[in-house]
Amino acid sequence: MTLGTRGSTTLDGSRPDTEPSFPGRLPLVKKGARFSEQEADDFLHKVVAAYETPGYSIRRICNETGRSYGAIHRLLCVARVAMRPQGFQHSTVARTQ
């Protein structure tokens, strides 16, 4: 949901004109909801695809799905996804002074 006009930020603080493109929508899951085996498998594949999309973090996936950080992290670990390091990543290019 975008607030204001072009160039403004969304509720999660991201810029709408610089949003990464994720091929699909992450489902919002009600608290305490249980998945069937097929639903769980579909959810897992969508979460993994979102995490592998540049710009999507575990916290962003949590905000979009309503699941906890631990639940999303556990799913990614079960799927054996290579976890990215935490925090802002500086360029690996050597700086010249």
C-alpha positions as CSV (number, residue, x, y, z in Angstrom):
1,M,0.0,0.0,0.0
2,T,1.5,3.3,-1.0
3,L,1.0,6.5,0.9
4,G,0.9,9.8,-0.9
5,T,2.1,10.4,-4.4
6,R,4.9,9.1,-6.6
7,G,8.3,9.0,-4.8
8,S,6.7,8.4,-1.3
9,T,7.4,5.4,0.8
10,T,5.2,2.4,1.6
11,L,4.1,1.3,5.1
12,D,7.2,-0.9,5.4
13,G,9.5,2.0,4.5
14,S,10.5,0.8,1.1
15,R,10.3,2.9,-2.1
16,P,7.6,1.7,-4.5
17,D,9.6,2.7,-7.6
18,T,12.6,0.6,-6.5
19,E,10.7,-2.5,-5.3
20,P,12.2,-5.8,-6.4
21,S,9.9,-7.9,-8.5
22,F,8.8,-11.1,-6.8
23,P,7.0,-13.4,-9.2
24,G,3.8,-14.0,-7.2
25,R,2.2,-13.0,-3.9
26,L,3.0,-14.3,-0.5
27,P,-0.1,-15.5,1.3
28,L,-1.2,-13.9,4.6
29,V,-1.6,-16.6,7.1
30,K,-3.9,-16.3,10.1
31,K,-2.4,-16.8,13.5
32,G,-2.6,-20.4,14.6
33,A,-3.6,-21.6,11.1
34,R,-2.6,-25.2,10.1
35,F,-1.5,-26.2,6.6
36,S,-2.3,-29.4,4.8
37,E,0.7,-31.1,3.3
38,Q,0.1,-29.6,-0.1
39,E,-0.5,-26.1,1.3
40,A,2.7,-26.4,3.4
41,D,4.7,-27.4,0.4
42,D,3.3,-24.5,-1.7
43,F,4.0,-22.0,1.1
44,L,7.6,-23.3,1.5
45,H,8.3,-22.9,-2.2
46,K,6.8,-19.3,-2.2
47,V,8.9,-18.3,0.8
48,V,12.1,-19.7,-0.7
49,A,11.4,-17.9,-4.0
50,A,10.8,-14.7,-2.1
51,Y,14.0,-15.0,0.0
52,E,16.0,-15.7,-3.1
53,T,14.6,-12.5,-4.7
54,P,17.0,-9.5,-4.2
55,G,15.5,-7.1,-1.7
56,Y,13.4,-9.7,0.2
57,S,14.6,-10.3,3.8
58,I,13.2,-12.7,6.4
59,R,11.6,-9.7,8.2
60,R,9.9,-8.6,5.0
61,I,8.6,-12.1,4.4
62,C,7.3,-12.1,8.0
63,N,5.5,-8.8,7.5
64,E,3.8,-10.1,4.3
65,T,2.8,-13.5,5.6
66,G,2.0,-12.8,9.2
67,R,4.3,-15.6,10.4
68,S,7.0,-15.1,13.0
69,Y,10.7,-14.6,12.2
70,G,11.5,-18.0,13.8
71,A,8.9,-19.8,11.6
72,I,10.2,-18.3,8.4
73,H,13.9,-18.9,9.4
74,R,13.0,-22.5,10.3
75,L,11.3,-23.1,6.9
76,L,14.4,-21.7,5.1
77,C,16.7,-23.9,7.1
78,V,14.5,-27.0,6.4
79,A,14.8,-26.1,2.7
80,R,18.6,-25.8,3.0
81,V,18.6,-22.3,1.6
82,A,22.0,-20.5,1.9
83,M,21.3,-17.8,4.5
84,R,22.6,-14.3,3.7
85,P,24.7,-12.4,6.4
86,Q,22.8,-10.0,8.6
87,G,22.8,-6.3,8.2
88,F,23.9,-3.9,5.5
89,Q,26.5,-5.4,3.2
90,H,29.2,-3.0,2.0
91,S,30.7,-3.3,-1.4
92,T,33.5,-5.9,-1.7
93,V,35.3,-3.6,-4.2
94,A,38.6,-2.4,-2.7
95,R,38.6,1.3,-1.8
96,T,41.4,3.6,-3.0
97,Q,42.4,6.6,-1.0
